[in-house]
């Protein structure tokens, strides 16, 4: 595999690797470093790439594991989810303020979710992976993923509804 073939292979999903790393590490710089490290590992093992069933899922797993190792090495227990992918430039100022407020509430609620649920919501609802891919990335049973996702969504929905109906809790 030459450099051009490698770049054609990884280009479609390298942004997903970065977003997952950013979700776990929070820092943009650390997420960029993590993404680069994973891509370097892939490049260094490019001879093995044809043996992988799904290079993207394998890369996402590598990114997840690298980020966990990075967090463990720093003795960091404060994982935060910061998500700003949603930008709709066609809406009015009032609507934009409402959307930003709702997103901030969802981010705060997601920060309170168990780590596994946060990852599943990130991979399914934000990155749009299917259950089989998430199963491979997280090494979990697809049924367990569906249950965790359902619980996470229910928690987000209930807390968001309570917040908007009863004020700040």
KEBA-834097 format. One line per 5 residues: number of its first residue (from 1); their letters; for each residue y, z, x of N, C-alpha, C. Coordinates in Angstrom, 2 decimals. Layout:
<pts>
NUM	a	Y Z X Y Z X Y Z X ~ ...
</pts>
This chain:
<pts>
1	xxxxx	-1.18 0.00 0.85 0.00 0.00 0.00 1.24 0.00 0.90 ~ 2.12 -0.97 0.66 3.34 -1.01 1.46 4.47 -0.26 0.73 ~ 5.61 -0.19 1.38 6.73 0.59 0.84 7.21 0.05 -0.51 ~ 7.27 -1.26 -0.63 7.74 -1.87 -1.88 6.80 -1.52 -3.04 ~ 5.50 -1.62 -2.81 4.52 -1.30 -3.85 4.61 0.18 -4.23
6	xxxxx	4.80 1.01 -3.23 4.92 2.45 -3.49 6.15 2.73 -4.36 ~ 7.28 2.14 -3.99 8.51 2.35 -4.76 8.38 1.83 -6.19 ~ 7.70 0.71 -6.36 7.48 0.17 -7.71 6.60 1.11 -8.53 ~ 5.67 1.79 -7.86 4.78 2.72 -8.54 5.50 3.99 -8.98 ~ 6.31 4.58 -8.09 6.92 5.88 -8.38 8.27 5.80 -9.09
11	xxxxx	8.94 4.68 -8.99 10.27 4.56 -9.61 10.31 4.90 -11.10 ~ 9.32 4.45 -11.89 9.40 4.74 -13.33 9.35 6.23 -13.68 ~ 8.78 7.07 -12.82 8.66 8.48 -13.19 9.35 9.46 -12.24 ~ 10.04 8.98 -11.24 10.66 9.92 -10.30 11.74 10.77 -10.96 ~ 12.44 10.24 -11.96 13.45 11.04 -12.67 12.80 12.17 -13.47
16	xxxxx	11.60 11.91 -13.99 10.88 12.96 -14.72 10.49 14.09 -13.77 ~ 10.10 13.72 -12.55 9.76 14.73 -11.55 10.99 15.61 -11.28 ~ 12.14 14.96 -11.13 13.37 15.70 -10.88 13.70 16.63 -12.04 ~ 13.60 16.13 -13.27 13.95 16.96 -14.43 13.03 18.17 -14.55 ~ 11.73 17.97 -14.28 10.81 19.09 -14.31 11.17 20.10 -13.22
21	xxxxx	11.45 19.62 -12.03 11.83 20.50 -10.93 13.12 21.24 -11.26 ~ 14.07 20.55 -11.87 15.34 21.19 -12.23 15.12 22.25 -13.30 ~ 14.22 21.96 -14.23 13.91 22.92 -15.29 13.34 24.20 -14.69 ~ 12.50 24.06 -13.67 11.86 25.23 -13.08 12.74 25.92 -12.05 ~ 13.45 25.14 -11.25 14.20 25.73 -10.14 15.68 25.97 -10.46
26	xxxxx	16.18 25.37 -11.53 17.55 25.47 -12.01 18.55 24.74 -11.09 ~ 18.50 24.99 -9.81 19.43 24.39 -8.86 19.18 22.89 -8.70 ~ 20.23 22.11 -8.81 20.12 20.66 -8.64 19.66 20.32 -7.23 ~ 20.23 21.01 -6.25 19.87 20.73 -4.86 18.39 21.04 -4.60 ~ 17.93 22.17 -5.10 16.52 22.53 -4.89 15.60 21.57 -5.64
31	xxxxx	16.03 21.11 -6.81 15.23 20.15 -7.56 15.14 18.82 -6.82 ~ 16.26 18.40 -6.22 16.24 17.17 -5.43 15.30 17.32 -4.24 ~ 15.37 18.47 -3.57 14.48 18.73 -2.43 13.01 18.71 -2.86 ~ 12.72 19.33 -3.99 11.35 19.39 -4.49 10.83 17.98 -4.80 ~ 11.66 17.19 -5.47 11.28 15.83 -5.81 11.01 15.02 -4.54
36	xxxxx	11.88 15.18 -3.57 11.71 14.47 -2.31 10.42 14.90 -1.61 ~ 10.14 16.18 -1.60 8.92 16.68 -0.97 7.66 16.11 -1.64 ~ 7.67 16.07 -2.95 6.51 15.53 -3.68 6.34 14.04 -3.36 ~ 7.44 13.30 -3.34 7.36 11.87 -3.04 6.90 11.64 -1.60 ~ 7.32 12.49 -0.68 6.87 12.38 0.71 5.37 12.65 0.80
41	xxxxx	4.90 13.68 0.08 3.46 13.97 0.07 2.68 12.79 -0.49 ~ 3.19 12.20 -1.55 2.53 11.02 -2.12 2.48 9.88 -1.11 ~ 3.61 9.64 -0.45 3.70 8.56 0.54 2.71 8.81 1.69 ~ 2.67 10.04 2.16 1.77 10.37 3.27 0.30 10.23 2.89 ~ 0.00 10.34 1.61 -1.38 10.20 1.13 -1.55 8.92 0.30
46	xxxxx	-0.76 7.92 0.63 -0.77 6.69 -0.17 -2.13 6.00 -0.22 ~ -2.97 6.24 0.78 -4.30 5.64 0.78 -5.16 6.19 -0.34 ~ -4.89 7.43 -0.77 -5.68 8.06 -1.83 -5.18 7.70 -3.24 ~ -3.98 7.15 -3.34 -3.37 6.88 -4.65 -4.27 6.05 -5.57 ~ -4.95 5.01 -5.08 -5.81 4.24 -6.00 -6.95 5.06 -6.62
51	xxxxx	-7.29 6.20 -6.03 -8.37 7.02 -6.59 -7.89 7.91 -7.73 ~ -6.59 8.05 -7.91 -6.05 8.90 -8.97 -6.07 8.15 -10.29 ~ -6.52 8.84 -11.35 -6.56 8.22 -12.68 -5.16 7.96 -13.20 ~ -4.27 8.96 -13.03 -2.91 8.86 -13.55 -1.96 9.42 -12.49 ~ -1.32 8.55 -11.76 -0.46 8.96 -10.65 0.73 9.79 -11.16
56	xxxxx	1.25 9.41 -12.31 2.39 10.15 -12.87 2.00 11.59 -13.20 ~ 0.89 11.77 -13.89 0.44 13.12 -14.25 0.13 13.92 -12.99 ~ -0.49 13.27 -12.02 -0.79 13.94 -10.75 0.50 14.38 -10.06 ~ 1.51 13.52 -10.08 2.80 13.83 -9.46 3.50 14.97 -10.18 ~ 3.41 14.97 -11.51 4.02 16.07 -12.28 3.34 17.39 -11.94
61	xxxxx	2.02 17.37 -11.80 1.29 18.58 -11.42 1.70 19.03 -10.03 ~ 1.83 18.08 -9.11 2.28 18.42 -7.76 3.68 19.06 -7.80 ~ 4.56 18.50 -8.61 5.92 19.01 -8.73 5.91 20.43 -9.29 ~ 5.14 20.62 -10.36 5.03 21.95 -10.96 4.53 22.97 -9.94 ~ 3.47 22.62 -9.23 2.90 23.54 -8.25 3.86 23.80 -7.09
66	xxxxx	4.54 22.77 -6.63 5.51 22.93 -5.55 6.62 23.89 -5.98 ~ 7.12 23.71 -7.21 8.20 24.56 -7.72 7.73 26.01 -7.86 ~ 6.52 26.20 -8.36 5.98 27.56 -8.46 5.87 28.21 -7.08 ~ 5.39 27.44 -6.13 5.29 27.98 -4.77 6.67 28.34 -4.23 ~ 7.64 27.50 -4.50 9.02 27.74 -4.05 9.56 29.02 -4.71
71	xxxxx	9.32 29.17 -5.98 9.80 30.36 -6.69 9.10 31.62 -6.20 ~ 7.80 31.53 -5.96 7.06 32.69 -5.45 7.55 33.08 -4.08 ~ 7.83 32.10 -3.25 8.27 32.40 -1.89 9.64 33.08 -1.88 ~ 10.41 32.85 -2.90 11.74 33.47 -2.98 11.73 34.77 -3.77 ~ 10.53 35.17 -4.23 10.42 36.37 -5.05 11.35 36.27 -6.26
76	xxxxx	11.47 35.06 -6.80 12.38 34.83 -7.90 11.65 34.94 -9.23 ~ 12.13 35.78 -10.10 11.51 35.95 -11.41 12.43 35.50 -12.54 ~ 13.53 34.86 -12.19 14.49 34.50 -13.24 14.50 32.99 -13.48 ~ 13.41 32.49 -14.08 13.38 31.09 -14.46 14.35 30.86 -15.62 ~ 15.12 29.82 -15.50 16.05 29.50 -16.58 15.88 28.04 -16.96
81	xxxxx	16.07 27.78 -18.22 16.02 26.41 -18.67 17.45 25.99 -19.00 ~ 17.91 24.99 -18.29 19.23 24.46 -18.52 19.04 22.99 -18.84 ~ 19.40 22.61 -20.03 19.13 21.25 -20.43 20.41 20.59 -20.93 ~ 20.76 19.49 -20.33 21.96 18.79 -20.76 21.70 17.29 -20.86 ~ 20.49 16.91 -21.25 20.17 15.49 -21.38 20.77 14.87 -22.63
86	xxxxx	21.13 15.69 -23.60 21.59 15.14 -24.86 23.09 14.91 -24.84 ~ 23.47 13.65 -24.75 24.88 13.31 -24.83 25.02 12.12 -25.77 ~ 25.77 12.30 -26.83 26.02 11.22 -27.75 27.51 10.95 -27.72 ~ 27.90 9.89 -27.06 29.32 9.61 -26.85 29.98 8.97 -28.08 ~ 29.22 8.75 -29.14 29.75 8.09 -30.32 30.16 9.08 -31.41
91	xxxxx	30.08 10.37 -31.17 30.39 11.33 -32.21 31.80 11.88 -32.03 ~ 32.34 12.42 -33.12 33.67 12.98 -33.08 33.71 14.31 -32.33 ~ 34.90 14.80 -32.08 35.08 16.03 -31.32 34.42 17.21 -32.02 ~ 34.61 17.35 -33.33 34.03 18.46 -34.07 32.51 18.42 -33.99 ~ 31.95 17.25 -34.19 30.50 17.10 -34.14 29.99 17.41 -32.74
96	xxxxx	30.72 16.97 -31.71 30.33 17.23 -30.32 30.34 18.72 -30.04 ~ 31.35 19.42 -30.54 31.42 20.87 -30.35 30.24 21.55 -31.03 ~ 29.90 21.12 -32.24 28.75 21.68 -32.96 27.44 21.41 -32.22 ~ 27.28 20.18 -31.72 26.07 19.84 -30.98 25.95 20.68 -29.71 ~ 27.05 20.81 -28.98 27.03 21.61 -27.75 26.71 23.07 -28.05
101	xxxxx	27.27 23.58 -29.14 27.00 24.97 -29.53 25.51 25.15 -29.85 ~ 24.97 24.21 -30.62 23.55 24.29 -30.98 22.67 24.18 -29.74 ~ 23.01 23.28 -28.83 22.23 23.14 -27.60 22.29 24.41 -26.77 ~ 23.46 25.03 -26.70 23.57 26.28 -25.94 22.69 27.36 -26.56 ~ 22.65 27.41 -27.89 21.79 28.40 -28.55 20.32 28.11 -28.28
106	xxxxx	19.95 26.83 -28.35 18.56 26.47 -28.08 18.20 26.84 -26.64 ~ 19.10 26.57 -25.70 18.85 26.94 -24.30 18.65 28.45 -24.16 ~ 19.50 29.23 -24.81 19.37 30.69 -24.74 18.05 31.16 -25.35 ~ 17.69 30.55 -26.47 16.44 30.92 -27.13 15.25 30.52 -26.24 ~ 15.32 29.33 -25.65 14.23 28.87 -24.80 14.07 29.76 -23.57
111	xxxxx	15.16 30.32 -23.07 15.08 31.23 -21.92 14.25 32.47 -22.25 ~ 14.19 32.81 -23.54 13.44 34.00 -23.96 11.97 33.70 -24.23 ~ 11.61 32.42 -24.29 10.22 32.05 -24.54 9.36 32.38 -23.32 ~ 8.07 32.61 -23.54 7.16 32.76 -22.39 7.19 31.48 -21.56 ~ 6.96 31.64 -20.27 7.07 30.52 -19.33 6.22 29.32 -19.74
116	xxxxx	5.00 29.58 -20.16 4.10 28.50 -20.55 4.65 27.71 -21.73 ~ 5.21 28.41 -22.71 5.79 27.73 -23.87 7.01 26.90 -23.45 ~ 7.83 27.44 -22.54 8.99 26.68 -22.06 8.55 25.38 -21.42 ~ 7.53 25.44 -20.57 7.04 24.24 -19.90 6.50 23.23 -20.90 ~ 5.76 23.70 -21.87 5.18 22.80 -22.87 6.28 22.13 -23.69
121	xxxxx	7.29 22.87 -24.10 8.41 22.28 -24.84 9.12 21.24 -23.97 ~ 9.33 21.58 -22.70 9.97 20.65 -21.77 9.17 19.35 -21.67 ~ 7.87 19.47 -21.43 7.05 18.29 -21.22 6.87 17.47 -22.50 ~ 6.69 18.13 -23.63 6.42 17.41 -24.88 7.70 16.90 -25.56 ~ 8.64 17.81 -25.79 9.82 17.45 -26.59 10.94 16.81 -25.79
126	xxxxx	11.00 17.09 -24.51 12.10 16.54 -23.71 11.62 15.35 -22.88 ~ 10.48 15.51 -22.20 9.96 14.43 -21.37 9.06 13.47 -22.15 ~ 8.65 13.84 -23.37 7.86 12.99 -24.28 6.48 12.63 -23.74 ~ 5.84 13.57 -23.07 4.46 13.37 -22.65 3.53 13.60 -23.84 ~ 2.39 12.90 -23.84 1.43 13.16 -24.91 0.57 14.37 -24.51
131	xxxxx	-0.20 14.86 -25.47 -0.95 16.10 -25.26 -1.98 15.98 -24.14 ~ -2.60 14.82 -23.99 -3.59 14.64 -22.93 -2.94 14.73 -21.55 ~ -1.75 14.14 -21.42 -1.05 14.21 -20.14 -0.63 15.64 -19.83 ~ -0.11 16.33 -20.83 0.29 17.73 -20.64 -0.93 18.56 -20.27 ~ -2.05 18.26 -20.90 -3.29 18.97 -20.61 -3.67 18.83 -19.14
136	xxxxx	-3.52 17.65 -18.60 -3.84 17.41 -17.19 -2.82 18.10 -16.28 ~ -1.55 18.01 -16.63 -0.50 18.59 -15.80 -0.63 20.11 -15.73 ~ -0.86 20.74 -16.88 -0.90 22.20 -16.93 -2.32 22.77 -16.85 ~ -3.31 21.87 -16.80 -4.71 22.30 -16.75 -5.02 23.24 -17.92 ~ -4.70 22.75 -19.12 -4.92 23.52 -20.34 -5.65 22.65 -21.36
141	xxxxx	-6.30 23.30 -22.30 -6.95 22.64 -23.42 -5.87 22.06 -24.35 ~ -6.00 20.81 -24.80 -4.99 20.23 -25.70 -4.75 21.06 -26.96 ~ -5.79 21.70 -27.48 -5.62 22.55 -28.67 -4.72 23.74 -28.34 ~ -4.92 24.34 -27.18 -4.07 25.46 -26.77 -2.63 25.02 -26.58 ~ -2.44 23.80 -26.11 -1.09 23.25 -25.94 -0.43 23.09 -27.31
146	xxxxx	-1.16 22.55 -28.27 -0.61 22.36 -29.63 -0.21 23.71 -30.24 ~ -1.07 24.71 -30.07 -0.79 26.04 -30.61 0.46 26.62 -29.95 ~ 0.53 26.56 -28.63 1.69 27.10 -27.91 2.96 26.37 -28.29 ~ 2.89 25.04 -28.43 4.05 24.25 -28.82 4.51 24.63 -30.22 ~ 3.55 24.78 -31.14 3.88 25.17 -32.51 4.57 26.53 -32.54
151	xxxxx	4.04 27.47 -31.78 4.64 28.80 -31.74 6.04 28.76 -31.13 ~ 6.19 27.98 -30.07 7.50 27.88 -29.42 8.53 27.26 -30.38 ~ 8.15 26.18 -31.04 9.06 25.53 -31.98 9.42 26.47 -33.13 ~ 8.43 27.21 -33.63 8.67 28.15 -34.73 9.66 29.23 -34.28 ~ 9.46 29.76 -33.09 10.36 30.78 -32.55 11.78 30.24 -32.42
156	xxxxx	11.91 29.03 -31.85 13.23 28.41 -31.68 13.88 28.21 -33.04 ~ 13.12 27.66 -33.98 13.66 27.39 -35.32 14.12 28.68 -36.00 ~ 13.28 29.73 -35.96 13.62 30.99 -36.62 14.85 31.64 -35.99 ~ 14.89 31.69 -34.67 16.02 32.33 -34.00 17.30 31.53 -34.19 ~ 17.20 30.22 -34.19 18.38 29.39 -34.40 18.88 29.55 -35.84
161	xxxxx	17.97 29.58 -36.79 18.34 29.78 -38.19 19.00 31.15 -38.38 ~ 18.40 32.19 -37.78 18.98 33.53 -37.88 20.36 33.59 -37.25 ~ 20.52 32.93 -36.13 21.81 32.93 -35.44 22.87 32.27 -36.29 ~ 22.54 31.11 -36.85 23.54 30.38 -37.65 23.77 31.02 -39.01 ~ 22.79 31.76 -39.53 22.94 32.37 -40.84 23.57 33.76 -40.79
166	xxxx	23.28 34.49 -39.70 23.73 35.88 -39.66 24.64 36.21 -38.50 ~ 25.07 35.22 -37.78 25.93 35.51 -36.64 25.11 35.84 -35.41 ~ 25.79 36.26 -34.37 25.13 36.55 -33.10 24.26 37.78 -33.22 ~ 23.05 37.68 -32.70 22.11 38.82 -32.73 22.03 39.44 -31.37
</pts>
